[in-house]
Amino acid sequence: MKTTWTLAGAAAAALITGTPALADDHVAGETAELTAPKIEYTMWTLENGLRVIAIPDDTTSTVTTSLWYDIGSKLDPEGRSGFAHLFEHILSRKTENMPYNMIYGLTADIGGTRNASNWVDRTNYYEQVPAAYLETMLWTHRERMAKVVVDTEVFETERGVVKEELRQRVLAPPYGRLQRFVIPENVYDTMPHRRPGIGSIGDLDNATLDDARAFYEAYYGPDTATLIVAGNFEMGNLRGLVDEYFADIAPRANPVDLAIPEREGELTEPREVNATAPNVPLPVVGAVWKAPPVTDPDAAALEVLEAILVRGDNSRLDNALVRSGQAVQAAASILMFREAGQIAAYAVVSGEDKMDAAAGTLDAELERIRTQPVTAAELAEAKSEIVASTLRRRETARGRAFELGEALVSSGDPEFADRRLGEITAVTAEDVMRAAAKYLDPDRRVTITYTAGEDDAFSYANPMPMPEFRTLPPAKGEIREVKPEDERMAPPGPGASPEVAAPEIVEGTLSNGIKVVAVQTGDVPIATISMLFSGGSKTDPRDKAGIAQMAAGLADKGVLGIDAQSIAAKFESLGASFGGGAGSDGTSFSLTAPVANLGEAGDMAARIVRYATYPQDAFNRERDRAVNGLRVSMKEPGGLSRFVARVAMYGDAPYGSQPGGTSESLAAITREDLTAHRAAYFHPDAMQIVVSGGILPEMAMKAAENMFGDWAVDTPAADVPAEAAGDAQPVRTIVIDMPDAGQASVIAAVRAPSRTGEDFYALELANSVLGGGSSGRLFEEIRTKRSLSYGAYSGFADRRDESILQASAQTKNESADEVVQIFLDEFARLGSETLPDELLAKRRAYLSGSHARALETSGGFNRIVATLLQQGLEPMEAVRFARKLDGVNAAAASAAAREYIDPAKATIVIVGDADKFIEEIQSLRDNVEIIQADSLDLSRADLSLAETMRE
């Protein structure tokens, strides 16, 4: 539903009157004290030990079912690190009545989504589906709790998948080993938390099927689980369904006590670790310490301490290290679990010659917070940031369920989430200093450096011998099997669908003609405002690629005599976040703030957008950081493959420019380029605004009017390229040789229609068959059947001109050719078959459900509508998505697949260790180009052809 509203002249003034939080006097008022609504829930326990928590919400059309087991990586058996994580995969796969991965279809085919995750204290399994399918999802949780099949097929397949996940998340990224291996190994001495939760290749290879069966019998049952149901349901019906599906499940067959009696001792003297890894572009200096359990009386003060150190752009470490130019990035984390915790603080620097200076500054800041009270402003700012992030989490029923679930598994008490928030608001400056003095003791720290070198675990080994951890009793039950099809119990069908009113989309115009779209997406008092301008990276000259992104990203570094630190402090004291960026077709700025502080936050955001000055010192620093950020991205196979594919598919056309620039183009950009770009493209005549969240549309319109209703510019807005995609480029096969790559990234790309093209919806539907989520054919062939990758997907971006459809996966280097062949085979299959009506109906539900879920949140609605506006479409297109998909028949979807997803038109890009796959690729494709990663030129359509070998 759409309402049109115009704000102009006296009418606008009348509407603004009487709204002090949104006053138009441009004078900062008193900051409202932020609060978050309490999580309302009902909890009960079945006789078999299953805890049940219900969080009703009749404003949503969905329901989230989640099962939280008190089984985390800390319970991994001796010699089996990563086992809880492996079993998270196993328990998702098949049961007596569900064949392999049937759970994917049961959720995706009805417009839902599902996943599972594992952490130190817990493992959870969750689905969000249309509310009518509550019973269906509860049935699946019963199946996986009581009738799971743990056999050779599922064990071997999922072990292979987890090994690929480890390569993708730990070995391929430059800092994966630091986060997953180096830090836990050196924080803990005696606790099982010392082992990497994701495991190691060796431990995974040594695991057996009997280990998996023993793990299930020891740990998985109703007596170790909590079922949390959140969304639109009737309480009496839920209670009846819970009794029906869970009350008769027996407790664990072979129970092992979950308690961990060990506790960390104090480190008696400092020590130093110098870790190395092969793909580290920028060195790291830092330190780690032990932290207390999450329920410790000092925990709230430590959470505030972390916010003061690193949260937001006005943090202590950012100001001392990044703003001074000594570091590219400063980071700190304080993670607290049920029995223990860890603290890490570190800086990423641009070269080894900068390590000593950065380390000295880091140490000085840590000593200062240990010995001097933080200021009242810092304390208030940290608390505002924490409460604002809580508001964002609690915006949806699913968010509230997850916050409550995490609190429960880490503390044993569902009230802990609200109690902790209260404790945080009560923290004093003295509490912060006392906690810092106690836990950041220089005599109890492990100093860490992380630099380029060999992949040598001995370089960061803890000198304390690894303790021996628990072993589990042997499994004693039978290995279950999936029943024959004619003997399986079918899942229950849908119940009644609740009536939920769709939010009203309000379109209006400010006094100066700027168009505004507003919608109230919920009741939690936090709102998002997107400020949109046409243009984006397609306006960049190729030799200065990155201007649009820098002009947006650095706009908040100075305005009208206010420096970057003051701007950041202002936003963060209000619990607000602000940022800008440029995409292919436009620039957007986004402000999210508690509604109570939207007036002040909006005033500052408007000043930035209108008058950003780009101070020279801030410009120089941020440009250097961008160059160093590129150095990191160029070492990551997945990111680099996407850069290369963009150039290969668009050549010298405007879309072929890298939005983030290249090292050479960034070096050529001046601050005058940014001010010229702002003057040309940040213009009221080219502006549109989207407001969403827990705010009434009339209040949203007032906020927008206060921000921009009086903005006028004498000069016209600059022209934007009408055609950005250019002509289709020649088909190529490009191998970027990265000898140190821990994994290969593979892309197969073809041209796709624009967002406004007549084939858009037909190809969207056809692509969902190919690579849409975990029910797509690529995922099925590459992950499910062959364990070649953690995931394989395909999709195409919404662009105003022609887009690119890309299939992508990361795999071990040795199997890159196999993934390429699967991509080409599946492209050919999709285009040669008529897609069945039944399959397309399921895929429509999958796409429509994902779209509808996004529209329920303020951020999701904002992103969807903002994208539509930048593609030249009206906002009401957001609510027509499902209807447009319904209008695509099988013939149209199949025709789109034949036209666009043609293997003969596919350009292949592989980034990895070429020695391990090049001969196989050359046997698959003609004219393979091999380019060394360190000689790649992303500014040229030929990608540095002069340095290229053609085979």
N, C-alpha and C positions, 0 to 999 in steps of 0.2 A: 504494500500500500504506500502511496506517495502523497505527500502534502507539499504545496508550494507556499513559500513565505518570503516576503521582501522586507528588509529593514532599510528604511530611508528617512532622513530628516528628523522631524519632530517625533514620528512614531518610534524611531530607534531610541531617541533620548528618553522617551517615556518608558520604554521597556527597560532601559538600563537603570533608571531610578530605583532606589531601594534595594540594590544588590551589592552590599559593601564588599563581598569577596571578589566581585567582578568589577569594581569601580573603575571609572575611566580617568582617574586623576593622575595616573602614572607615578604615584607615590607609593613606595613599599609600605604596606600596613603590617600590623602585628601578625606573625605567623601563627596559624591555627595549630593547636596541639592535635597531633594525629592519633587516631585510634583505629582498630580493625574490629569488625563485627565478630563476635564469638562464634565458634563452630558449634552449631546445635546438632545433637545426635542422640540416638537411643542405642543402648548396648545391652546384650544379654548373652548368656553362656549355655550351651547345650550340655547334656550329661556326659558326652564323650570328650568334652574339653574345648570344643570349637567356640571361639568368641565370635559374635556377630555384631556389627555396627551398622546402623541405618541412618542415612543423611537424606531426608526427603527434600525435594525441590520441584515444585509444580510449574516453574517458569521455563523449564527446559523440556525438549521433546525426546531426550535421551536418558539412558540409565548407564551408569558405570558399575560393573561388577569387578571386584579385585580381591584376590586371595593373597594374604601376606603370611609367609612362613618365617618363623624365627630361626631360619637356617641361612647363615651367611658364610662368607669365605673364611671366617675365623674358625669354623668347624671342619675345614678340610682335613682329611686324615693324613697321617704321616706319609711323606713321599708323594702326595697327591695334591699339590697346590693347584688351584683353579678348578677343583672338583665340584664345589657348590655352583660355580658358574657353568660348568659343563652340564650339570644336572638340571639347571634352569632351562637349558636347551632341550634336554631329553624329555622332561616332563611336559613340554609343549607339543609333542609330536604325535603319539598315537596311543589309543586305549583299546579295550576289548570291542568297543562299539564305534570307534573312530579310526579309520585308516590314516596312514601317514599324512600329516598336515591338513586333515579335514577341518581343523579349527580355523585355518585361514579362510576357507570358503564360508564357513558358518558365520563369520563376522563380516568379511568383505562383501559377500554376496547379498547382504541385507543392508548395506550402507554403513557398516560399523568399522571399527578399528580395534586392533589387539596388539599386545606385546608382552614382554616379560623382562625383568631386570634382576640383577644380583649385586649385592653390596656387602660390606663387612658384617652387618648385623642381620641381614634378611635377604629373602628372595620373594619377588612378587609376580603375579600373573594377572593381567587385567584386560578388560574389553570395554569399549564404549559403543553402544548400539542403540537403535530406536527403542523407545521404552517398551514397545509391545513384545520385545524379544527377551525380556528379563528371565523368564523360565528357561528359555533355550540356553542362555549363558550359565545359569545355575546348574543345569544338567551337565554342561561341559566341565565345570569345576568338580562336580561329583565324580565324573569319569576319571579325571586326572588325579584326584585324590585317592580313589578306591580301586580303580581298574586300569591303571597305567600299564602299558606294555614296554618293558625294558629288555630288548632283545639285541642280537648282533647287528641287525640292520640299523636300528636307530642309534645304537652306541657308536658304531664305526662312522656313520654319516655325520653325526653331530660332533664327534671328535675332530673330524676333518674340517668342519665349518669353524669350530672354535680356534683351530690352529690358524686358519686364514684371518679370523678376527684379530688374533694376536699380532699377526704380521701387519695387518692394516692399521691397527690402533697403537701399536707399540714399536714395531721394528721399522715401519715406513716413515712415520712422522719424525722430524728432527729431535723433538724433546719427549718422545714417547717413553724411552728407557728411563729418563730422569724421573718422570712422574710415577711410572708403574713399578720400576725396579729399584732405582737408586735410593729414593727417599724412604720407602717403607723398610728397606733392608737396614737403613742406618738410624731410623727413629727408634725401632723396637729391638730389644735384645732377647727377651724371653717369651713374649706374647706371640700367638699364631698370626697376629696381624702383620708380622714381619714378612710373611710370604706374599708374593704378588697375587692379588685376587683373581686376575685373569689367567694365572698359571704360568707354566713354562713349556716349551716344546718337549723337553725331556720328560717332565712329569706326565704330560698328556700322552706321550708315546708309551709310557710305562703302565698306564692305567689299563684295567681289564673290565670286561663285562661283569664279572663277579663283584668288583669294587662298586660298580654302579648299582647293582642290585642290593648290596649291603648298605650303601648310602641311603637308598630309598627306605628300606625297612627300618633303619635306625632313626631316621629323622622326619619322614613325611607322614603326617596323619592329622586328624582333626585336633589333637591335643597340642600341636605345635603351630596352629594356624589361626588366623583371624580373617573372617569374611567381611568386607566393607562394601555396602551397596549404597550408591549415591545417585540421585536423580529423581525422575518422575515415576513414582510407584505408590501403591496404597499399602499402608503399613500392615494391615491384617492379612492381605494377600502375601506379602513378603514373608511374614512369620510362618504361614502355612507352607509356602514353598521351601523355606529353609528346613522345616521339620521333615517334609517329604523327601528331600534330596540329601540331607546330611545327618539326620538324627540317628540313622541305623549304621553309620560307618564306624567300624571298630577303631580304637586307638592303635598306635603303631605296633607292628608285629614284633619288633626286636628293639625296643626303645633304649636309647642312650641319653644320658643326662646332658642337657644343653649347657649347663653351667660351666664356666671356665674359671677355675680357682686361681690360676696364675695371675700375678700382677707385676707390672713393670717396676723394677728398682730404679733408683736415681742414678744418673750418670755421675761418676765420681770425679772425672776430669775431662776437659775438652779434648777432642781429637779432630783430625782433618781427613777428608776423602777427596781424591782427585780422580773423578770418573771420566771416561772417554767413550765416544761412540762414533761410528764412521760417517754419519750424515749431519753433523752439527755445524750450521753456518755461522752462528754467533755464540760466543762463550757465555757461561753463566757463573755467577758467584752468589753464594748464599749460605744458609745454615738451617738446621732442623733441631727441634727440641721435642721432648715428650710433653704430652698434654693430659689432663685428667679425663675421666669419663664424662659423658654428656650430662649426667645428673649431679655432677659435683657442684658445690656452692659457688665455685669460681667460674662456672661455665658461662653464665650470662655476661659477666665482666669481660671474659675472653672474646665473646662474640662481638661486643662493642669495641674491644681493642682491635679486632680484625678489621672492622668497618673504618675505624680511625686510620689504621695503617694503609689500607689499600682500596676501600670501596669508593668508587666515583673518581672524578678527575681532580678533586680537591683533597686527596688523601695525603697523608704524611710522606709516604714513600714516593708517590708520583711527584709531589712538589720538590722533594729533595733530590731525586735521582733522574727523573724523566724531564721535568721542566728545566732542570739545570743543564741538561744535555749529557749527563754522565752515563745514562742508560737508555736503551731503546724501550725497555719495558721493566716495570717493577711489579712484583707479585708477592702475595702472602696468602696462606690458607691455614685455618685452624679447624681441623676435623676432629670431632669428638664422638666416640662410639660408646657402647654400653659398658665396656670394661677398660677402655684406654683411649688415648687420642694422640694427635700429632700436630706439630706446628712447623711450618716451613715459611721462610722469607728469602727471596732471591731477586737478583737483577740480571737481565739479559743485556749484554753490552756489545758494542759494535766491533770490538777487536780485543785480542789478548793484552794489548798495551793499555787498555782501559780498565782491566780487571781490578788492579790494586786500588785505584782511586774510588771506583764504585763500591768496592768492599769496605773501604774506610768510611764512606758516607753512610752506607747501610748500617754499619756498626754504630756510628754516631747517633743515628736516628733511633735505633733500638735502645741505646743507653739513655737517650733523652726521655723516651716514654717510660723507661724504668724508674727514672729519678726525679721527674718533674710532672706535676699534674697536668693533664690535658686541659684545654680551655673550655669554658662553658659553651662556646659556639661549636667547637669540635664535638663535644658530647651530644649536644642537641641535634647536630647534623647527622651524626651516626645513628641516633635513635630514629630520626625521621626516615632515613634511608631504609632501616630494617623494617619499620612499620609499613612503609610504602610498598616494599617488596612483598610483605604479608598480604596487603590489600590485593596486589596483583594475583597472588596464588589463590586467594579466596573468592575470586571473581566467579568461578564456576563450581558446580557441585563436584566435578572430578578433581579440581584443584584442592578443594577442602578435604576430600577423601584422601588424597595423597599426603597432604600435610599431616592429617591426623594419623595415617598409617605409619609414616616415618617416625612421628613422635612416639607411637605405641611400641614399635619394634626396638627402638633405641632406649626406651625408658621403662617400658612395661605399663605405662599409664596413658590412656588416650587424652586425659586432661593436661598432659604435659605441654602440648602445643600452646594452649592459652596461658598456662601458668608461666612458661618460659617467656612469653611476650610481656607479661606483667613484670617478671624479674628484670627484663632488659630495660623497661621504662624506669625502674627504680635504681639502676646502676649509677654510681657517683664517680666523679673524677678520681677520688681516692681509691675506689674499688679498682678502677682501670690501672692505676699506677701500682697498686699492691699486686694485682695479678701479673702485670708485666714484670715486676721485680722478681716475682717467684718463678715464673715459667720461662722467661727469656734470660735466665742467668747465664752469663758468658762462660762460667765454669761447667755448665751442663749442656753445652751445645756441641753439635757436630758441624764443622765448617765444610762446605761442599763446593767444589768447582766442577764444571762440566764442559769439556772441550772436545774438539775434533780429534779422532784417533781410532785406535783399534776397539773392536767390540769385545772388551775384556771384562768379564764379571769380577775377576780378582781385583781390578782397579778400584772397585767400590765395595768390596766385601767387608762386612762388619767383623771386627776381630773376635767378637764373642762367638763361640761355636753355636751353630743353629741347634736349638733344643729338639728333642724328639717329642712329637706330638701324638695325639690319641690315635689308636687303631680301633676299628669297628668290628663287631662280631660278624662272622660269616652269614651270608643270606641263607634263610632256611625255607623260603617259600618257592613255589613253582614259578617258572618263567611263563607269564601270560602270553597269549597270542590274540591277534585280531580275529574276531569270530568270522565265519563265512558270511557272506552278504545276506543270505536268507535267514540268518540267525541273529543278526544285529538288532539292537534296539534303536529305533529312529529317534532323533532328538525331537522334543516337543515343538510344536509350531507356535506362531505368534499369538499373543493375547490381544486385548483391545488396545487401540492406540489412543492416548490421551489427547484432548483438544488443547492446543497451545497456540495462542495468538502470535502471529508473526510481528516482529517489531516494525513500527511505522517509519518509513524513510521520509524525511522532511528535506525538501530542497528550497533554498532561499538565496537571496541576493543582498549583499551588503550595500551600504550607502553609495559606494563607489563602483558598484557593479560586479564585484568579486563573487563568484558562485560558491555556495556552501551546501554541503550535504551533512545532515545530522540524524543520528538514530540513538535511542536509548536501548542498549543491549543488556542491561541488567540493573541490579539495585546496589551493588557494592560501589561506594562513592569514590571511584577513580575513573579518569577520563583520558582519552587519547585524541590529540589534534594533529592531523597531517596537513602540511602546507606544501602544495604541489606547484611545480613550474615545468613547462615544456622545455625540451632541449636535451639535457643529459650528455652522456659521453659521445654521442654521435655528432656533437658540435665541436669536439676537440680536433685541432689540427694534428696530424699523425706525429709530427716531430715534437708536439707538446701534449701527447696523450696523458690524461690525468688531471687536466685543468678543472673540468666540471666536478670531479670527485673531490679534489682539494678545495675548491671554492665552497662546496657544501660542507665537507668534513672539518674545515678549519674556520668556518664562520664564527664559531663560539670562542675563538681565541682572542678576541678583542673587539670592543664596540664602544664608541663615544666616550673614550677615556676610561672604560672599565676593562681591566685585564682578564686574562683567561682564568686565573685562580679565583678572582672575585666572582666571575660569572658562574664557575663551577660551584663555589661555595653557596651562592644564592640558590641555584636549583636544588642542590643537595639538602640545604636547610629546609626546603619546602617539600622534601620527599619526591621531587620531580626528576625526570630524566629527559634530556634533550640531545638530539643528534641529527646530522644531515648526511646525505649520500646521493650519488648520481648513478642512475641505471642507464640502460641503452637509450631510453626515450625521454627521460626527464629527471629532474632533481626533486627530492622530497626532504622535508624537515619534519621530524616527529617530536611532539611533546606529550609525555604522559605524566599526570600529576593527580594527587588527591583533589577531589572537587573543591574542598574547602580552600585550597591554595591555588586554584586554577587562575584566578585573576592576577596574582603577583607573578606566577610562573609564565603566564601568557604574555604579560607585559615585557618580561625579559626576552622571551622568544621572539616577539615581534621586533624588538630593537635589533636583535641579531640579524634577522632575515633582511631588514631594511637597510641597516647601516654597518654591517661587518667591515672592519678596517684592516684585518690581516696584518698585525704588527710584524715588522721585519724579523725580530728575534724569534717570535713564535713560528713564523713561516719557515725560517731556516731550520729550526729544530724539528718541526713536524715533517718537513720535506726529507730531512735525513732519516727520520724514523720510517717514513714510507719506503725509502730505498732499502733500508735494512729489513723491513717487513717483506719486501719482494725477495730478498736473498733467502729468507726462510721459506717462502712459498715455492721458490724455484728448486728447493731441495725435497719437496713433497710430491711424489709421483702423481697423486690425484689432482692436486691443484695445477701442476704444470701441464698435465694433459688437457685440461679445460682451456688454459691459455692458448695452447697450440691449436686446438680444434677451432677456436674462434677465428684465428687468423687464416687457417686453412680453408674454412668455409665462406668467409667474407672477403678475403683478400684485402685490397686497398679501399674498399667501400667504407663509409662511416662506421658501420657496425663492427668492422674489423679492428677498430682501435681498442686497445686494452683500457677498460674504465679506470683501473688503478694505475695505469701508466707503465712504463718500463724504466729501468735505471737511467737510461739516456734521456728519455723524454722528461722525467721528473727533474733531472739536473738542469734542463733548459728552461723550466718554468720559473717565472718571477712573481713576486707579490703583486706587481702591477697587472699581470695577466689575470690574477684572481679578482682584483677590484674591477677590472674591465668586464670580466665574465659576470660578476654580480650585477653591475649596472645594466648589462645587456639582457640578461635572462631572468634575474630575480625581479620581476616586474608585475605590478598589479594587473595589467592587462593580460598577462599570461598565467595568472594565479587561480587555483581552485583550493578549497578547504574541505576537509572531512573531519567531523567530530563524532565520537562514539564513546560509549561506556555508561556508567551509572549516573547519567546527567540528563535532565529533561531537555528536549529539543529546543525549547524557548531559551533555556539557560545557555545551551550550546551556541545558539545564534548570537546571544548577547556577548558571550566571550569572544567570538570571532569578530563581531563589530568593534568591540573595544580594542582588539589587536590590530585590525587592518582597515576598518571602515573609513578612516580619514586618509589613507595612503594614496597619494597621487604623484605621478612622475611626468615631467614635461616631454621627455624623449620617448619614442616608440620602442616597444620590445623588439629584440633582434629576431631575424628570420631563423627558422629551424629547417634543416635539410628535409625535403619532402620524401626522398627515397634514400633509405639508409642501407639497404641490404645489397644493392648492386647486382651484377649478373652472377649467375651460378658459376662456381669455380670448378676447375678440373678435378676429377676424382684422383685422390692421392693415397699412398700408404706411407706414413711417416713414423719412423722409429727414433725416439730421443734416447740416446744411450746414456744411462746414469749408472755407472758401475757399482756404486755403493747402495743402490736402491734395495730396500728390504722387501719390496713387492713391486709388481708391474701393474700399472694402470692402463686399461684398455677402453677405447672409445670407438664406436662406429657411428658416423654422423651423416645425415641427409638433410636437404633443405625441406622446410615445412612452411605452411601458409601463415600469414599474419593473423593477429587476433581478430581482425575484422573480415578475414577472408571467408568466402562461402564454404570452404572445406574445413574450417576450423573444428567444428563440433564433430564432424564425421571422423577426422583424424584423431581427435581427442579420444573418441570411443574406441577406434581401432588400436591406438597406442596403449590403451588401458589393458587390452588383451595381451599385447606384446610385453610390456614392462611396467604395468601399473601395480606397484606394491608387491606383497609377498604371494599374491595369487596370479601374478603375471607369468607368462611362459618363460621369460628369461630367468626369473628367480627359480622356477621349478626345474629348469634344465641345468642351470649352473650351480645353484646352491643345493637344492633338495636332492637331486639325483646324483650329482657328482662331487659335491663338497669342494668346489673349486674356488669359492668366494664366500665372503660373509654376506654379500647381497649383490643382486644384479637388477638394474632397473632401466627404464627409458622414459623420456619426456621431452617436452619442448617449451621454451619460455614464451610468455605472452609479450609479443612485440608488435609495434605499429606497422612495421614492414615485415618481410619474410623472416621466419625464425629458423632455428636448427633443431631437428629431432636427434637426440643422442641416446644411444644405448651405452651403458658404462658399467664396469666392474673392476675391482682390484683382485689380483690373484698372485700366487707365487710366480716368480719369473719363469720357471720351467713350464708353466701351463698357459702362458699368454697366447700361444698359437691355438690352443684348444678353445679358449674363450672367443677368439676372433672367429673361428669356424662356427661356433654356436650362434654368434650374432648373425653372421651371414646366412646360415641355414634358417634361423627363425625369421629373418627379414623375408626370405624367399617363401617360407611356409605361409606367413601372414598374407602375402600378396597373391598367393596361388589358390587359396581356399576361400569359399564363401563362408563367412562367419555365421555360426548358428544363432538363431533368434534367442534360444534359451541362454546361451553364453552372454550375448549382448545385454540381455535383461539384467543379468547379475552384474555386469560391468557398469551399466547405468546406475544401479543402486550403489555400487562402490564409489563412483565419482560423485554422485549427488549427496551421499552421506558425508563424505569428506568435506564437501563444499558447505553443507548445512552446519556441520560442527564448527567450522571456522567462523561462520556468520554469527554464532552465539556469543563469541567473545569480542570485546572492544577492539583488541589488536587485530584479530582475524577479520572482522568486518572492515576495519580501516584499511588493511592491506588489500583486500579484494576490491573495494570501491576505488581506492586510490589508483590501483593498477588499471581498472577499467577507464577511469578518467584520463589517464596518461596515454591510453591506447585510442582515445577518441570516442569512447562509448559512454552511454548514459548510465547513471548509478543503478537504475532499475534493472539493468542487465544482471545484476547480482542475484536477484530473486527469480530470474528467468532461466537460470542455468539448467535446472532439472528438466524444465519443459523443452528447452532447446535440444537436450540430449534425447528426450523421448521422440523428437521429430526426426531422428536419424534412424533409418532402417538398415537392415543387413546389407542390402545392395550398395547403399551409399558408403557404409563403413568399409566394406570390402574394396570398393572402387578407390577410396582414399588410400587404403593400404597399398594397392597396386601402383597407384600414381606416385606416392611419396616414399614408401618404405621398400625401396627396390635395392637389392644388394649390389646391382651394377652401378648404382649411383652413390654408394657408400664410401666415404673417406674414412680410413682407419688411422688412428693415432695410438701409439703405444709408448709409454715412458717406463723404462726399467733397465735392468742389466742385460743389454742386447746379446752378450755372448751366450746367454742361456736360452735364447729363443730365435735368434735371427735366421738361422738356416731353415727352420720350420716356417717362419713367416715368408721367406723368399720362395718357398715351395707353394705357398698359398696364393701369393699376390705378385704381380709384375711390378717392375720399376719401384722397388722399395727404396725410400730415401732414409739414410742413416745420418743423423745429426748429433754431434756430441753436445751434451747438456750445457757445457761451459762455453760453447760457441754459438748458442742459439740467439737469434735476433728476432724478438717478437714484434718489432716495428715494421718488418718487411714481409710482404706477402709470400716471398720465397723462403722465409724463415732462415735467412743466411745461406742462400743457395750456393754461394761461393765456397762455403765451408762444407758443403754436403757431398757425400759419396753417393752415387747412384749405382745400384747393383742390377 
